[in-house]
Amino acid sequence: MKRLIFLIIPVFIYGESLKSLLDYASQKSDLVVSKTLTQKAKASEVDSRESAYYPTIDAGAFYQSLDERTLLQAGDVYSGYAKVSFDIYDGGKKSALLSKSENEYKASSFDSEYTKKSLSLQIVQDFFNIKSLKATLVSREEARKSLQEQLTRMQRFFEAKVATKDDVDRLQAAYDTNIYEMESIKLQILSAKKSLELKVGKSIETLDDSKFIEFAKHDIELIDSVKSLMAQKDALVDGAESVDSIYYPQLKIEDTYSVYGYERSDASHPEGVDNQNRLLLSLNMRLFDKGSVAKSKEAIMINSQALNVQVSYFKKEQAMRYDLALSAIETSNIKIKSARSALVAATSAFKTISKKYDAGIVDNVVYLDALSSQTEAKALYEKSMNDLEIAYAAYYYYAGKNIEEFLQ
């Protein structure tokens, strides 16, 4: 009893539900962390663009020493200054760049959400595929035990001269083939588990049972990858406007206050002013550049049109996959009914044929066929159940929802 409890305890300690895996991946997965950092960088860019609206204040100093003094200028001059600058009008460049950064931030936010949701769908697929593989392994293990019993029994009959060598060989071949399939399935489980661990971002011991709530139809909403493309398109349009601003007047004001000091001065090399305040109002406007800026804007707008076409395509793809996911749910329900019926029939047939085989009424060919049918029926039934859960996840994903919200 103590040994049994010892074996069961790790399951409760290390068992991972699908919801816990999704929650962990949404925060700790390397892909999610990368997208989150990119999002933070874009937020900082927005703050930077907003700060550009404020005046700038600069401070500086210089020291000048002439070996051969210039007439009417002291040999050594040093100065400290402070300058305040403000763009009165920049042709809308700052507002366009701010809007561009805001749209890039939106795009990065949608990218972050898309990564989380896309990763969640992949995790769900891996989770239930592992469940299906483990169910197949369990059915193969049950078949191994049955084959082991019959092989041992037939070997005794052969030793007693009441069975032939080919009777033993058929069972031995079936037993060895089943072992081969079991090892192949174990490798598939290991591969799928490692893939799941990579996506989640941590090691996983065992998986608990998980399923989605009862299905309910939802209206389709744009997925985040499409929203991201739309925001990127808007950012390109803003970028084109910032480039175009160079054709507008650029009006700037600067006020500089300087304090001066002098050395090596005399009547021929007098000192200058002790302090000076300079107010500068400048106006600049691009008159000719042989279409350089216009062509740059045109290139940006063409890229914007390309993104617009992509948006149109991915909207259609989402609608298509939404419909396919809905059909997959309907198909999976039909498969479950068929698989359940097949399992009941195969189990009943195997019980009957097993008794007949033990009584010597049927040969081992019939027995092996019945065992194979039962093994396959068990695996297919479990797979059909897990495929339904995967279909649910795909449906909610392409409906634009958060998958984890629909888990029980």
C-alpha positions as CSV (number, residue, x, y, z in Angstrom):
1,M,0.0,0.0,0.0
2,K,2.8,2.4,0.9
3,R,4.5,1.6,-2.4
4,L,1.4,2.4,-4.3
5,I,1.0,5.7,-2.5
6,F,4.6,6.5,-3.2
7,L,4.0,5.9,-6.9
8,I,0.9,8.1,-7.0
9,I,2.3,11.1,-5.1
10,P,4.5,12.4,-8.0
11,V,1.4,12.7,-10.2
12,F,-0.2,15.2,-7.9
13,I,3.1,17.0,-7.4
14,Y,4.1,17.4,-11.0
15,G,0.8,17.1,-12.9
16,E,0.3,20.1,-15.2
17,S,-3.1,21.2,-16.4
18,L,-3.5,22.8,-19.8
19,K,-4.6,26.0,-18.2
20,S,-1.5,26.2,-16.0
21,L,0.7,25.6,-19.0
22,L,-1.0,28.4,-21.0
23,D,-0.8,30.8,-18.1
24,Y,2.9,30.1,-17.6
25,A,3.7,30.4,-21.3
26,S,1.9,33.7,-21.6
27,Q,4.4,35.2,-19.2
28,K,7.6,33.1,-19.3
29,S,7.9,31.8,-22.8
30,D,11.0,33.2,-24.5
31,L,8.9,34.2,-27.6
32,V,6.4,36.1,-25.4
33,V,9.2,37.8,-23.4
34,S,10.9,38.9,-26.6
35,K,7.7,40.4,-28.0
36,T,7.0,42.1,-24.6
37,L,10.4,43.7,-24.6
38,T,9.8,45.0,-28.2
39,Q,6.5,46.4,-27.0
40,K,8.3,48.3,-24.2
41,A,10.8,49.6,-26.6
42,K,8.0,51.0,-28.8
43,A,6.4,52.6,-25.8
44,S,9.7,54.4,-25.0
45,E,9.8,55.6,-28.6
46,V,6.3,57.1,-28.2
47,D,7.5,58.9,-25.0
48,S,10.5,60.2,-27.0
49,R,8.3,61.6,-29.7
50,E,6.0,63.3,-27.2
51,S,9.0,65.0,-25.6
52,A,10.0,66.4,-28.9
53,Y,7.2,69.0,-28.6
54,Y,9.0,70.7,-25.6
55,P,11.7,73.3,-25.9
56,T,15.3,72.1,-25.7
57,I,17.9,73.6,-23.4
58,D,21.6,73.1,-24.1
59,A,24.6,74.3,-22.2
60,G,28.2,74.4,-23.3
61,A,31.6,76.0,-23.1
62,F,34.7,76.6,-25.2
63,Y,38.3,77.7,-24.8
64,Q,40.3,79.2,-27.7
65,S,44.1,79.9,-27.6
66,L,46.0,81.5,-30.5
67,D,49.8,81.3,-30.8
68,E,49.8,84.3,-33.1
69,R,47.1,86.6,-32.0
70,T,44.7,88.0,-34.6
71,L,44.5,91.8,-34.8
72,L,41.7,93.2,-32.6
73,Q,41.2,89.8,-30.9
74,A,42.6,88.6,-27.5
75,G,45.0,85.6,-27.6
76,D,42.8,83.5,-25.2
77,V,39.1,83.5,-25.2
78,Y,36.8,81.3,-23.1
79,S,33.1,81.2,-22.8
80,G,30.1,79.4,-21.2
81,Y,26.6,79.5,-22.7
82,A,23.1,78.3,-22.4
83,K,20.7,78.0,-25.3
84,V,17.0,77.5,-25.5
85,S,15.5,76.3,-28.8
86,F,11.9,75.7,-29.9
87,D,10.4,74.6,-33.2
88,I,7.5,77.0,-33.9
89,Y,6.4,75.2,-37.0
90,D,7.9,72.1,-38.6
91,G,5.4,71.3,-41.3
92,G,3.7,68.6,-39.2
93,K,6.8,66.4,-38.9
94,K,6.6,65.9,-35.2
95,S,2.9,65.1,-35.2
96,A,3.4,62.6,-38.0
97,L,6.3,60.9,-36.3
98,L,4.4,60.7,-33.1
99,S,1.4,59.1,-34.8
100,K,3.9,56.8,-36.6
101,S,5.4,55.7,-33.2
102,E,1.9,55.3,-31.7
103,N,0.9,53.0,-34.6
104,E,4.1,51.0,-34.3
105,Y,3.4,50.6,-30.6
106,K,-0.1,49.4,-31.4
107,A,1.4,46.9,-33.9
108,S,3.9,45.6,-31.4
109,S,1.0,45.2,-28.8
110,F,-1.0,43.2,-31.3
111,D,2.2,41.2,-32.2
112,S,2.6,40.4,-28.5
113,E,-1.0,39.2,-28.2
114,Y,-0.8,37.3,-31.5
115,T,2.3,35.5,-30.2
116,K,0.6,34.5,-27.0
117,K,-2.6,33.3,-28.7
118,S,-0.7,31.5,-31.5
119,L,1.5,29.9,-28.9
120,S,-1.5,28.8,-26.9
121,L,-3.0,27.1,-29.9
122,Q,0.3,25.2,-30.6
123,I,0.5,24.2,-26.9
124,V,-3.1,22.9,-27.0
125,Q,-2.3,20.9,-30.1
126,D,0.9,19.4,-28.5
127,F,-1.0,18.7,-25.2
128,F,-3.8,16.7,-26.8
129,N,-1.5,15.0,-29.3
130,I,0.5,13.7,-26.4
131,K,-2.7,12.5,-24.7
132,S,-3.6,10.6,-27.9
133,L,-0.1,9.1,-28.2
134,K,-0.2,8.0,-24.5
135,A,-3.7,6.5,-25.0
136,T,-2.3,4.5,-28.0
137,L,0.6,3.4,-25.9
138,V,-1.8,2.2,-23.1
139,S,-3.8,0.2,-25.6
140,R,-0.5,-1.3,-27.0
141,E,0.5,-2.2,-23.5
142,E,-2.8,-4.0,-22.9
143,A,-2.2,-5.8,-26.2
144,R,1.3,-6.7,-25.1
145,K,0.0,-8.3,-21.9
146,S,-2.6,-10.4,-23.8
147,L,0.0,-11.4,-26.4
148,Q,2.5,-12.3,-23.6
149,E,-0.1,-14.5,-21.9
150,Q,-1.0,-16.3,-25.2
151,L,2.6,-16.7,-26.2
152,T,3.6,-18.3,-22.9
153,R,0.5,-20.6,-23.2
154,M,1.3,-21.6,-26.8
155,Q,5.0,-22.3,-25.9
156,R,3.8,-24.7,-23.3
157,F,1.4,-26.4,-25.8
158,F,4.3,-26.6,-28.3
159,E,6.5,-28.3,-25.6
160,A,3.6,-30.7,-24.9
161,K,3.5,-31.5,-28.7
162,V,-0.1,-30.2,-29.0
163,A,0.8,-27.1,-31.0
164,T,2.9,-26.4,-34.0
165,K,6.0,-24.2,-34.4
166,D,4.1,-21.8,-36.7
167,D,1.5,-21.2,-34.0
168,V,4.3,-20.0,-31.7
169,D,6.0,-18.0,-34.4
170,R,2.8,-16.1,-35.3
171,L,2.3,-15.0,-31.8
172,Q,6.0,-14.2,-31.3
173,A,5.9,-12.1,-34.5
174,A,2.8,-10.2,-33.3
175,Y,4.4,-9.7,-29.8
176,D,7.7,-8.4,-31.3
177,T,5.9,-6.1,-33.7
178,N,3.8,-4.7,-30.9
179,I,7.0,-4.0,-28.9
180,Y,8.4,-2.2,-32.0
181,E,5.3,0.0,-32.3
182,M,5.4,0.8,-28.6
183,E,9.0,2.0,-28.8
184,S,8.1,4.1,-31.8
185,I,5.2,5.7,-29.9
186,K,7.5,6.4,-26.9
187,L,9.8,8.3,-29.1
188,Q,6.9,10.3,-30.6
189,I,5.7,11.1,-27.1
190,L,9.2,12.2,-26.1
191,S,9.6,14.4,-29.2
192,A,6.1,16.0,-28.6
193,K,6.9,16.6,-24.9
194,K,10.2,18.3,-25.7
195,S,8.4,20.5,-28.2
196,L,5.8,21.3,-25.6
197,E,8.4,22.2,-23.0
198,L,10.2,24.5,-25.5
199,K,7.0,26.4,-26.2
200,V,6.0,26.6,-22.5
201,G,9.4,27.5,-21.3
202,K,9.8,24.9,-18.5
203,S,10.2,21.2,-17.9
204,I,7.0,19.1,-17.7
205,E,6.6,15.9,-15.7
206,T,3.1,14.7,-16.3
207,L,-0.1,16.1,-17.9
208,D,-3.4,16.3,-16.1
209,D,-6.7,15.8,-17.8
210,S,-8.1,19.0,-19.3
211,K,-10.9,19.9,-21.6
212,F,-12.9,22.8,-23.0
213,I,-16.3,23.9,-21.8
214,E,-19.4,22.9,-23.8
215,F,-19.2,24.3,-27.3
216,A,-21.0,27.6,-28.1
217,K,-20.8,29.4,-31.4
218,H,-19.2,32.8,-31.5
219,D,-19.1,35.6,-34.0
220,I,-15.7,36.1,-35.7
221,E,-13.4,38.9,-34.6
222,L,-10.2,40.0,-36.3
223,I,-7.2,38.1,-35.0
224,D,-4.3,40.1,-33.7
225,S,-2.0,39.3,-36.6
226,V,-4.3,41.1,-38.9
227,K,-4.7,44.1,-36.5
228,S,-0.9,44.3,-36.3
229,L,-0.7,44.6,-40.1
230,M,-3.3,47.3,-40.2
231,A,-1.4,49.3,-37.5
232,Q,1.8,48.8,-39.5
233,K,0.1,50.1,-42.6
234,D,-1.1,53.2,-40.7
235,A,2.5,53.7,-39.4
236,L,3.8,53.7,-43.0
237,V,1.2,56.4,-44.0
238,D,2.4,58.5,-41.0
239,G,6.0,58.0,-42.1
240,A,5.1,59.2,-45.6
241,E,3.6,62.3,-44.1
242,S,6.7,63.0,-42.0
243,V,8.8,62.8,-45.1
244,D,6.5,65.1,-47.0
245,S,6.8,67.7,-44.2
246,I,10.1,68.8,-45.6
247,Y,8.3,70.7,-48.4
248,Y,6.6,72.9,-45.8
249,P,8.2,75.9,-44.0
250,Q,10.4,75.1,-41.0
251,L,10.3,78.0,-38.5
252,K,12.6,77.8,-35.4
253,I,13.6,80.2,-32.6
254,E,16.7,80.1,-30.5
255,D,17.8,82.2,-27.6
256,T,21.5,81.9,-26.5
257,Y,23.1,83.6,-23.5
258,S,26.9,83.6,-23.4
259,V,29.5,84.8,-20.8
260,Y,33.1,85.5,-22.0
261,G,36.5,85.7,-20.5
262,Y,39.9,86.8,-22.0
263,E,43.6,86.5,-21.5
264,R,46.6,88.0,-23.4
265,S,44.9,91.2,-24.4
266,D,46.2,94.7,-25.0
267,A,45.4,97.8,-27.1
268,S,45.9,95.9,-30.4
269,H,44.2,92.8,-29.1
270,P,41.3,94.1,-27.0
271,E,38.8,92.1,-25.0
272,G,35.3,91.6,-26.4
273,V,32.0,91.8,-24.6
274,D,31.6,90.2,-21.1
275,N,28.2,88.7,-21.9
276,Q,25.8,88.5,-24.8
277,N,22.3,87.4,-25.5
278,R,21.5,86.3,-29.0
279,L,18.0,85.8,-30.3
280,L,17.7,83.9,-33.6
281,L,14.6,83.3,-35.7
282,S,15.2,81.1,-38.7
283,L,13.0,80.0,-41.6
284,N,13.9,77.2,-44.0
285,M,12.0,75.8,-46.9
286,R,13.0,73.2,-49.5
287,L,12.6,74.6,-53.0
288,F,14.2,71.9,-55.2
289,D,15.5,68.4,-54.7
290,K,14.7,66.9,-58.1
291,G,11.9,64.8,-56.6
292,S,14.0,63.0,-54.0
293,V,11.5,63.4,-51.2
294,A,8.5,62.8,-53.4
295,K,10.0,59.5,-54.6
296,S,10.8,58.5,-51.0
297,K,7.1,59.2,-50.1
298,E,5.9,57.2,-53.1
299,A,8.0,54.2,-52.1
300,I,6.6,54.3,-48.6
301,M,3.0,54.5,-49.9
302,I,3.6,51.5,-52.2
303,N,4.7,49.5,-49.2
304,S,1.6,50.6,-47.4
305,Q,-0.5,49.4,-50.3
306,A,1.3,46.0,-50.2
307,L,0.4,45.7,-46.5
308,N,-3.2,46.6,-47.3
309,V,-3.3,43.6,-49.8
310,Q,-1.9,41.3,-47.1
311,V,-4.6,42.5,-44.7
312,S,-7.2,41.6,-47.3
313,Y,-5.7,38.1,-47.8
314,F,-5.3,37.3,-44.1
315,K,-8.9,38.4,-43.4
316,K,-10.1,35.9,-46.0
317,E,-7.8,33.2,-44.6
318,Q,-9.1,33.8,-41.1
319,A,-12.7,33.4,-42.3
320,M,-11.8,30.2,-44.2
321,R,-10.0,28.7,-41.2
322,Y,-12.9,29.7,-38.9
323,D,-15.4,27.8,-41.2
324,L,-13.0,24.8,-41.4
325,A,-12.6,24.7,-37.6
326,L,-16.4,24.7,-37.2
327,S,-16.6,21.8,-39.7
328,A,-13.8,20.0,-37.8
329,I,-15.9,20.2,-34.6
330,E,-18.9,18.7,-36.4
331,T,-16.8,16.0,-38.0
332,S,-15.1,15.2,-34.7
333,N,-18.4,14.6,-33.0
334,I,-19.4,12.2,-35.7
335,K,-16.1,10.4,-35.4
336,I,-16.5,10.1,-31.6
337,K,-19.8,8.4,-32.1
338,S,-18.4,6.0,-34.7
339,A,-15.3,5.3,-32.7
340,R,-17.3,4.6,-29.5
341,S,-19.5,2.2,-31.4
342,A,-16.5,0.5,-33.0
343,L,-14.8,0.2,-29.6
344,V,-17.8,-1.4,-28.0
345,A,-18.1,-3.9,-30.9
346,A,-14.4,-4.6,-31.0
347,T,-14.2,-5.2,-27.2
348,S,-17.2,-7.5,-27.3
349,A,-15.8,-9.4,-30.3
350,F,-12.4,-9.8,-28.7
351,K,-13.9,-11.2,-25.5
352,T,-15.9,-13.8,-27.4
353,I,-13.0,-14.7,-29.7
354,S,-10.6,-14.9,-26.8
355,K,-12.8,-17.5,-25.1
356,K,-13.1,-19.5,-28.3
357,Y,-9.4,-19.3,-28.9
358,D,-8.7,-20.6,-25.4
359,A,-11.1,-23.4,-26.1
360,G,-9.4,-24.2,-29.4
361,I,-12.4,-23.3,-31.6
362,V,-10.7,-20.6,-33.6
363,D,-7.0,-20.3,-34.6
364,N,-4.5,-17.6,-33.7
365,V,-5.0,-15.7,-36.9
366,V,-8.6,-14.9,-35.9
367,Y,-7.4,-14.1,-32.4
368,L,-4.7,-11.7,-33.5
369,D,-7.1,-10.0,-35.9
370,A,-9.6,-9.4,-33.0
371,L,-6.9,-8.2,-30.7
372,S,-5.6,-5.8,-33.4
373,S,-9.1,-4.5,-34.0
374,Q,-9.6,-3.8,-30.2
375,T,-6.3,-2.1,-29.8
376,E,-6.9,0.1,-32.8
377,A,-10.5,0.9,-31.7
378,K,-9.3,2.0,-28.2
379,A,-6.6,4.3,-29.7
380,L,-9.0,5.8,-32.3
381,Y,-11.7,6.5,-29.7
382,E,-9.2,8.4,-27.4
383,K,-7.8,10.2,-30.4
384,S,-11.2,11.3,-31.6
385,M,-11.9,12.7,-28.2
386,N,-8.6,14.6,-28.2
387,D,-9.1,15.8,-31.8
388,L,-12.4,17.4,-30.7
389,E,-10.6,19.4,-28.1
390,I,-8.0,20.5,-30.7
391,A,-10.9,21.5,-33.0
392,Y,-12.4,23.6,-30.2
393,A,-9.1,25.4,-29.7
394,A,-8.7,26.1,-33.4
395,Y,-12.3,27.4,-33.6
396,Y,-11.9,29.8,-30.6
397,Y,-8.5,31.0,-32.0
398,Y,-9.8,31.8,-35.4
399,A,-12.9,33.4,-33.9
400,G,-10.4,35.9,-32.4
401,K,-10.9,34.7,-28.7
402,N,-8.5,33.9,-25.9
403,I,-8.3,30.1,-25.8
404,E,-7.7,29.8,-22.1
405,E,-11.0,31.5,-21.3
406,F,-12.9,28.5,-22.6
407,L,-11.1,25.9,-20.5
408,Q,-12.9,24.2,-17.7
